[in-house]
């Protein structure tokens, strides 16, 4: 198995939120493109559900990070075979 260290470090709450928000926006755009490129209504509904989940999770994370303040340690590793 191989890995790619995408994010590693300590960030201010605002910088951490900015990094995470941009990553989630890329993931949302991915799902939006899948909706655009499919004619299957069931697949579209699953993609829309995932977009809403991502938006809700991001909002909860923002609130938690702002409440915590200080430095936030982020770590994101992509493992692949």
KOLGU-4560 file (N, C-alpha, C; in nm, 3 decimals, padded with zeros to 5 digits):
<recs>
<n_xx: 00.085 n_yy: -00.118 n_zz: 00.000 ca_xx: 00.000 ca_yy: 00.000 ca_zz: 00.000 c_xx: 00.089 c_yy: 00.124 c_zz: 00.000 mol: A seq: 1 type: UNK>
<n_xx: 00.048 n_yy: 00.223 n_zz: -00.074 ca_xx: 00.119 ca_yy: 00.351 ca_zz: -00.079 c_xx: 00.031 c_yy: 00.459 c_zz: -00.019 mol: A seq: 2 type: UNK>
<n_xx: 00.094 n_yy: 00.571 n_zz: 00.012 ca_xx: 00.015 ca_yy: 00.681 ca_zz: 00.070 c_xx: 00.069 c_yy: 00.814 c_zz: 00.020 mol: A seq: 3 type: UNK>
<n_xx: -00.017 n_yy: 00.912 n_zz: 00.029 ca_xx: 00.014 ca_yy: 01.050 ca_zz: -00.010 c_xx: -00.034 c_yy: 01.140 c_zz: 00.102 mol: A seq: 4 type: UNK>
<n_xx: 00.059 n_yy: 01.212 n_zz: 00.165 ca_xx: 00.025 ca_yy: 01.301 ca_zz: 00.275 c_xx: -00.025 c_yy: 01.432 c_zz: 00.215 mol: A seq: 5 type: UNK>
<n_xx: -00.154 n_yy: 01.454 n_zz: 00.222 ca_xx: -00.216 ca_yy: 01.572 ca_zz: 00.163 c_xx: -00.204 c_yy: 01.694 c_zz: 00.253 mol: A seq: 6 type: UNK>
<n_xx: -00.234 n_yy: 01.676 n_zz: 00.381 ca_xx: -00.229 ca_yy: 01.786 ca_zz: 00.477 c_xx: -00.163 c_yy: 01.735 c_zz: 00.604 mol: A seq: 7 type: UNK>
<n_xx: -00.073 n_yy: 01.814 n_zz: 00.658 ca_xx: -00.010 ca_yy: 01.780 ca_zz: 00.785 c_xx: 00.039 c_yy: 01.909 c_zz: 00.850 mol: A seq: 8 type: UNK>
<n_xx: -00.017 n_yy: 01.942 n_zz: 00.966 ca_xx: 00.032 ca_yy: 02.059 ca_zz: 01.036 c_xx: -00.070 c_yy: 02.119 c_zz: 01.130 mol: A seq: 9 type: UNK>
<n_xx: -00.025 n_yy: 02.227 n_zz: 01.195 ca_xx: -00.112 ca_yy: 02.302 ca_zz: 01.286 c_xx: -00.147 c_yy: 02.434 c_zz: 01.219 mol: A seq: 10 type: UNK>
<n_xx: -00.276 n_yy: 02.469 n_zz: 01.227 ca_xx: -00.328 ca_yy: 02.586 ca_zz: 01.159 c_xx: -00.418 c_yy: 02.664 c_zz: 01.254 mol: A seq: 11 type: UNK>
<n_xx: -00.429 n_yy: 02.794 n_zz: 01.230 ca_xx: -00.528 ca_yy: 02.872 ca_zz: 01.305 c_xx: -00.666 c_yy: 02.816 c_zz: 01.268 mol: A seq: 12 type: UNK>
<n_xx: -00.764 n_yy: 02.842 n_zz: 01.353 ca_xx: -00.898 ca_yy: 02.792 ca_zz: 01.325 c_xx: -00.948 c_yy: 02.842 c_zz: 01.190 mol: A seq: 13 type: UNK>
<n_xx: -00.923 n_yy: 02.970 n_zz: 01.160 ca_xx: -00.970 ca_yy: 03.026 ca_zz: 01.033 c_xx: -00.900 c_yy: 02.961 c_zz: 00.913 mol: A seq: 14 type: UNK>
<n_xx: -00.769 n_yy: 02.938 n_zz: 00.925 ca_xx: -00.697 ca_yy: 02.872 ca_zz: 00.815 c_xx: -00.743 c_yy: 02.728 c_zz: 00.799 mol: A seq: 15 type: UNK>
<n_xx: -00.764 n_yy: 02.659 n_zz: 00.910 ca_xx: -00.811 ca_yy: 02.520 ca_zz: 00.904 c_xx: -00.948 c_yy: 02.514 c_zz: 00.837 mol: A seq: 16 type: UNK>
<n_xx: -01.035 n_yy: 02.607 n_zz: 00.873 ca_xx: -01.168 ca_yy: 02.612 ca_zz: 00.812 c_xx: -01.157 c_yy: 02.640 c_zz: 00.662 mol: A seq: 17 type: UNK>
<n_xx: -01.068 n_yy: 02.730 n_zz: 00.625 ca_xx: -01.048 ca_yy: 02.763 ca_zz: 00.483 c_xx: -01.000 c_yy: 02.641 c_zz: 00.405 mol: A seq: 18 type: UNK>
<n_xx: -00.901 n_yy: 02.570 n_zz: 00.458 ca_xx: -00.848 ca_yy: 02.451 ca_zz: 00.390 c_xx: -00.957 c_yy: 02.346 c_zz: 00.374 mol: A seq: 19 type: UNK>
<n_xx: -01.026 n_yy: 02.317 n_zz: 00.482 ca_xx: -01.130 ca_yy: 02.213 ca_zz: 00.480 c_xx: -01.244 c_yy: 02.254 c_zz: 00.388 mol: A seq: 20 type: UNK>
<n_xx: -01.285 n_yy: 02.380 n_zz: 00.394 ca_xx: -01.395 ca_yy: 02.428 ca_zz: 00.310 c_xx: -01.359 c_yy: 02.410 c_zz: 00.162 mol: A seq: 21 type: UNK>
<n_xx: -01.237 n_yy: 02.447 n_zz: 00.126 ca_xx: -01.197 ca_yy: 02.433 ca_zz: -00.014 c_xx: -01.195 c_yy: 02.287 c_zz: -00.057 mol: A seq: 22 type: UNK>
<n_xx: -01.151 n_yy: 02.198 n_zz: 00.031 ca_xx: -01.150 ca_yy: 02.055 ca_zz: -00.003 c_xx: -01.292 c_yy: 02.001 c_zz: -00.018 mol: A seq: 23 type: UNK>
<n_xx: -01.380 n_yy: 02.041 n_zz: 00.071 ca_xx: -01.519 ca_yy: 01.996 ca_zz: 00.063 c_xx: -01.586 c_yy: 02.051 c_zz: -00.063 mol: A seq: 24 type: UNK>
<n_xx: -01.555 n_yy: 02.175 n_zz: -00.099 ca_xx: -01.611 ca_yy: 02.233 ca_zz: -00.221 c_xx: -01.569 c_yy: 02.155 c_zz: -00.345 mol: A seq: 25 type: UNK>
<n_xx: -01.446 n_yy: 02.107 n_zz: -00.346 ca_xx: -01.401 ca_yy: 02.024 ca_zz: -00.458 c_xx: -01.481 c_yy: 01.894 c_zz: -00.462 mol: A seq: 26 type: UNK>
<n_xx: -01.503 n_yy: 01.834 n_zz: -00.346 ca_xx: -01.580 ca_yy: 01.710 ca_zz: -00.340 c_xx: -01.725 c_yy: 01.733 c_zz: -00.382 mol: A seq: 27 type: UNK>
<n_xx: -01.783 n_yy: 01.845 n_zz: -00.341 ca_xx: -01.920 ca_yy: 01.878 ca_zz: -00.382 c_xx: -01.925 c_yy: 01.896 c_zz: -00.533 mol: A seq: 28 type: UNK>
<n_xx: -01.829 n_yy: 01.965 n_zz: -00.590 ca_xx: -01.823 ca_yy: 01.985 ca_zz: -00.735 c_xx: -01.814 c_yy: 01.851 c_zz: -00.807 mol: A seq: 29 type: UNK>
<n_xx: -01.739 n_yy: 01.757 n_zz: -00.752 ca_xx: -01.729 ca_yy: 01.623 ca_zz: -00.808 c_xx: -01.867 c_yy: 01.558 c_zz: -00.816 mol: A seq: 30 type: UNK>
<n_xx: -01.943 n_yy: 01.566 n_zz: -00.705 ca_xx: -02.077 ca_yy: 01.507 ca_zz: -00.703 c_xx: -02.172 c_yy: 01.581 c_zz: -00.796 mol: A seq: 31 type: UNK>
<n_xx: -02.160 n_yy: 01.712 n_zz: -00.806 ca_xx: -02.244 ca_yy: 01.789 ca_zz: -00.898 c_xx: -02.217 c_yy: 01.748 c_zz: -01.043 mol: A seq: 32 type: UNK>
<n_xx: -02.092 n_yy: 01.726 n_zz: -01.076 ca_xx: -02.058 ca_yy: 01.681 ca_zz: -01.211 c_xx: -02.114 c_yy: 01.543 c_zz: -01.240 mol: A seq: 33 type: UNK>
<n_xx: -02.116 n_yy: 01.457 n_zz: -01.140 ca_xx: -02.174 ca_yy: 01.323 ca_zz: -01.159 c_xx: -02.325 c_yy: 01.335 c_zz: -01.186 mol: A seq: 34 type: UNK>
<n_xx: -02.389 n_yy: 01.428 n_zz: -01.117 ca_xx: -02.533 ca_yy: 01.449 ca_zz: -01.140 c_xx: -02.555 c_yy: 01.497 c_zz: -01.283 mol: A seq: 35 type: UNK>
<n_xx: -02.473 n_yy: 01.591 n_zz: -01.328 ca_xx: -02.486 ca_yy: 01.645 ca_zz: -01.463 c_xx: -02.465 c_yy: 01.538 c_zz: -01.570 mol: A seq: 36 type: UNK>
<n_xx: -02.377 n_yy: 01.443 n_zz: -01.541 ca_xx: -02.340 ca_yy: 01.344 ca_zz: -01.642 c_xx: -02.417 c_yy: 01.213 c_zz: -01.632 mol: A seq: 37 type: UNK>
<n_xx: -02.522 n_yy: 01.208 n_zz: -01.551 ca_xx: -02.600 ca_yy: 01.085 ca_zz: -01.542 c_xx: -02.745 c_yy: 01.113 c_zz: -01.576 mol: A seq: 38 type: UNK>
<n_xx: -02.808 n_yy: 01.013 n_zz: -01.633 ca_xx: -02.951 ca_yy: 01.025 ca_zz: -01.662 c_xx: -03.032 c_yy: 00.939 c_zz: -01.565 mol: A seq: 39 type: UNK>
<n_xx: -02.963 n_yy: 00.873 n_zz: -01.473 ca_xx: -03.027 ca_yy: 00.786 ca_zz: -01.376 c_xx: -03.072 c_yy: 00.869 c_zz: -01.256 mol: A seq: 40 type: UNK>
<n_xx: -03.203 n_yy: 00.874 n_zz: -01.235 ca_xx: -03.259 ca_yy: 00.956 ca_zz: -01.127 c_xx: -03.217 c_yy: 00.905 c_zz: -00.989 mol: A seq: 41 type: UNK>
<n_xx: -03.207 n_yy: 00.775 n_zz: -00.974 ca_xx: -03.167 ca_yy: 00.718 ca_zz: -00.846 c_xx: -03.022 c_yy: 00.758 c_zz: -00.811 mol: A seq: 42 type: UNK>
<n_xx: -02.934 n_yy: 00.752 n_zz: -00.910 ca_xx: -02.795 ca_yy: 00.794 ca_zz: -00.887 c_xx: -02.789 c_yy: 00.942 c_zz: -00.852 mol: A seq: 43 type: UNK>
<n_xx: -02.869 n_yy: 01.023 n_zz: -00.921 ca_xx: -02.871 ca_yy: 01.167 ca_zz: -00.893 c_xx: -02.916 c_yy: 01.194 c_zz: -00.750 mol: A seq: 44 type: UNK>
<n_xx: -03.015 n_yy: 01.121 n_zz: -00.704 ca_xx: -03.063 ca_yy: 01.141 ca_zz: -00.567 c_xx: -02.956 c_yy: 01.103 c_zz: -00.466 mol: A seq: 45 type: UNK>
<n_xx: -02.881 n_yy: 00.997 n_zz: -00.493 ca_xx: -02.773 ca_yy: 00.959 ca_zz: -00.403 c_xx: -02.664 c_yy: 01.067 c_zz: -00.399 mol: A seq: 46 type: UNK>
<n_xx: -02.632 n_yy: 01.122 n_zz: -00.515 ca_xx: -02.532 ca_yy: 01.229 ca_zz: -00.522 c_xx: -02.581 c_yy: 01.354 c_zz: -00.447 mol: A seq: 47 type: UNK>
<n_xx: -02.708 n_yy: 01.389 n_zz: -00.464 ca_xx: -02.765 ca_yy: 01.504 ca_zz: -00.394 c_xx: -02.764 c_yy: 01.483 c_zz: -00.243 mol: A seq: 48 type: UNK>
<n_xx: -02.793 n_yy: 01.360 n_zz: -00.201 ca_xx: -02.790 ca_yy: 01.327 ca_zz: -00.059 c_xx: -02.649 c_yy: 01.346 c_zz: -00.004 mol: A seq: 49 type: UNK>
<n_xx: -02.549 n_yy: 01.299 n_zz: -00.079 ca_xx: -02.411 ca_yy: 01.312 ca_zz: -00.032 c_xx: -02.368 c_yy: 01.458 c_zz: -00.025 mol: A seq: 50 type: UNK>
<n_xx: -02.412 n_yy: 01.539 n_zz: -00.121 ca_xx: -02.381 ca_yy: 01.683 ca_zz: -00.119 c_xx: -02.437 c_yy: 01.746 c_zz: 00.008 mol: A seq: 51 type: UNK>
<n_xx: -02.562 n_yy: 01.714 n_zz: 00.042 ca_xx: -02.623 ca_yy: 01.769 ca_zz: 00.162 c_xx: -02.550 c_yy: 01.724 c_zz: 00.288 mol: A seq: 52 type: UNK>
<n_xx: -02.508 n_yy: 01.597 n_zz: 00.290 ca_xx: -02.431 ca_yy: 01.546 ca_zz: 00.404 c_xx: -02.300 c_yy: 01.624 c_zz: 00.420 mol: A seq: 53 type: UNK>
<n_xx: -02.230 n_yy: 01.644 n_zz: 00.310 ca_xx: -02.105 ca_yy: 01.719 ca_zz: 00.313 c_xx: -02.126 c_yy: 01.861 c_zz: 00.363 mol: A seq: 54 type: UNK>
<n_xx: -02.232 n_yy: 01.927 n_zz: 00.315 ca_xx: -02.261 ca_yy: 02.064 ca_zz: 00.357 c_xx: -02.292 c_yy: 02.069 c_zz: 00.506 mol: A seq: 55 type: UNK>
<n_xx: -02.370 n_yy: 01.974 n_zz: 00.555 ca_xx: -02.404 ca_yy: 01.970 ca_zz: 00.698 c_xx: -02.281 c_yy: 01.940 c_zz: 00.784 mol: A seq: 56 type: UNK>
<n_xx: -02.201 n_yy: 01.844 n_zz: 00.742 ca_xx: -02.080 ca_yy: 01.811 ca_zz: 00.816 c_xx: -01.984 c_yy: 01.929 c_zz: 00.820 mol: A seq: 57 type: UNK>
<n_xx: -01.972 n_yy: 02.000 n_zz: 00.708 ca_xx: -01.885 ca_yy: 02.117 ca_zz: 00.703 c_xx: -01.934 c_yy: 02.226 c_zz: 00.799 mol: A seq: 58 type: UNK>
<n_xx: -02.063 n_yy: 02.250 n_zz: 00.802 ca_xx: -02.118 ca_yy: 02.351 ca_zz: 00.892 c_xx: -02.092 c_yy: 02.315 c_zz: 01.038 mol: A seq: 59 type: UNK>
<n_xx: -02.112 n_yy: 02.188 n_zz: 01.073 ca_xx: -02.086 ca_yy: 02.144 ca_zz: 01.211 c_xx: -01.938 c_yy: 02.158 c_zz: 01.244 mol: A seq: 60 type: UNK>
<n_xx: -01.852 n_yy: 02.121 n_zz: 01.152 ca_xx: -01.709 ca_yy: 02.131 ca_zz: 01.174 c_xx: -01.666 c_yy: 02.277 c_zz: 01.192 mol: A seq: 61 type: UNK>
<n_xx: -01.719 n_yy: 02.365 n_zz: 01.110 ca_xx: -01.688 ca_yy: 02.509 ca_zz: 01.123 c_xx: -01.722 c_yy: 02.559 c_zz: 01.263 mol: A seq: 62 type: UNK>
<n_xx: -01.842 n_yy: 02.526 n_zz: 01.307 ca_xx: -01.887 ca_yy: 02.570 ca_zz: 01.440 c_xx: -01.794 c_yy: 02.517 c_zz: 01.549 mol: A seq: 63 type: UNK>
<n_xx: -01.758 n_yy: 02.390 n_zz: 01.540 ca_xx: -01.671 ca_yy: 02.329 ca_zz: 01.641 c_xx: -01.532 c_yy: 02.391 c_zz: 01.640 mol: A seq: 64 type: UNK>
<n_xx: -01.477 n_yy: 02.415 n_zz: 01.522 ca_xx: -01.342 ca_yy: 02.471 ca_zz: 01.513 c_xx: -01.339 c_yy: 02.616 c_zz: 01.563 mol: A seq: 65 type: UNK>
<n_xx: -01.442 n_yy: 02.692 n_zz: 01.530 ca_xx: -01.447 ca_yy: 02.830 ca_zz: 01.578 c_xx: -01.462 c_yy: 02.835 c_zz: 01.729 mol: A seq: 66 type: UNK>
<n_xx: -01.540 n_yy: 02.743 n_zz: 01.784 ca_xx: -01.558 ca_yy: 02.739 ca_zz: 01.929 c_xx: -01.429 c_yy: 02.698 c_zz: 01.999 mol: A seq: 67 type: UNK>
<n_xx: -01.353 n_yy: 02.609 n_zz: 01.937 ca_xx: -01.228 ca_yy: 02.563 ca_zz: 01.996 c_xx: -01.122 c_yy: 02.671 c_zz: 01.989 mol: A seq: 68 type: UNK>
<n_xx: -01.109 n_yy: 02.736 n_zz: 01.873 ca_xx: -01.008 ca_yy: 02.841 ca_zz: 01.857 c_xx: -00.868 c_yy: 02.785 c_zz: 01.868 mol: A seq: 69 type: UNK>
<n_xx: -00.770 n_yy: 02.874 n_zz: 01.879 ca_xx: -00.631 ca_yy: 02.832 ca_zz: 01.891 c_xx: -00.582 c_yy: 02.761 c_zz: 01.766 mol: A seq: 70 type: UNK>
<n_xx: -00.479 n_yy: 02.679 n_zz: 01.784 ca_xx: -00.425 ca_yy: 02.603 ca_zz: 01.673 c_xx: -00.498 c_yy: 02.470 c_zz: 01.658 mol: A seq: 71 type: UNK>
<n_xx: -00.525 n_yy: 02.436 n_zz: 01.535 ca_xx: -00.595 ca_yy: 02.312 ca_zz: 01.503 c_xx: -00.498 c_yy: 02.224 c_zz: 01.426 mol: A seq: 72 type: UNK>
<n_xx: -00.479 n_yy: 02.101 n_zz: 01.471 ca_xx: -00.392 ca_yy: 02.009 ca_zz: 01.400 c_xx: -00.473 c_yy: 01.932 c_zz: 01.296 mol: A seq: 73 type: UNK>
<n_xx: -00.430 n_yy: 01.943 n_zz: 01.172 ca_xx: -00.495 ca_yy: 01.870 ca_zz: 01.063 c_xx: -00.400 c_yy: 01.768 c_zz: 01.005 mol: A seq: 74 type: UNK>
<n_xx: -00.456 n_yy: 01.654 n_zz: 00.973 ca_xx: -00.379 ca_yy: 01.547 ca_zz: 00.909 c_xx: -00.471 c_yy: 01.477 c_zz: 00.811 mol: A seq: 75 type: UNK>
<n_xx: -00.428 n_yy: 01.467 n_zz: 00.687 ca_xx: -00.506 ca_yy: 01.398 ca_zz: 00.585 c_xx: -00.410 c_yy: 01.318 c_zz: 00.498 mol: A seq: 76 type: UNK>
<n_xx: -00.431 n_yy: 01.188 n_zz: 00.498 ca_xx: -00.347 ca_yy: 01.099 ca_zz: 00.420 c_xx: -00.435 c_yy: 01.018 c_zz: 00.327 mol: A seq: 77 type: UNK>
<n_xx: -00.394 n_yy: 01.007 n_zz: 00.202 ca_xx: -00.464 ca_yy: 00.923 ca_zz: 00.106 c_xx: -00.385 c_yy: 00.795 c_zz: 00.091 mol: A seq: 78 type: UNK>
<n_xx: -00.450 n_yy: 00.683 n_zz: 00.124 ca_xx: -00.389 ca_yy: 00.551 ca_zz: 00.109 c_xx: -00.445 c_yy: 00.486 c_zz: -00.015 mol: A seq: 79 type: UNK>
<n_xx: -00.358 n_yy: 00.426 n_zz: -00.093 ca_xx: -00.403 ca_yy: 00.359 ca_zz: -00.214 c_xx: -00.320 c_yy: 00.232 c_zz: -00.237 mol: A seq: 80 type: UNK>
<n_xx: -00.381 n_yy: 00.139 n_zz: -00.307 ca_xx: -00.315 ca_yy: 00.011 ca_zz: -00.336 c_xx: -00.264 c_yy: 00.009 c_zz: -00.478 mol: A seq: 81 type: UNK>
</recs>
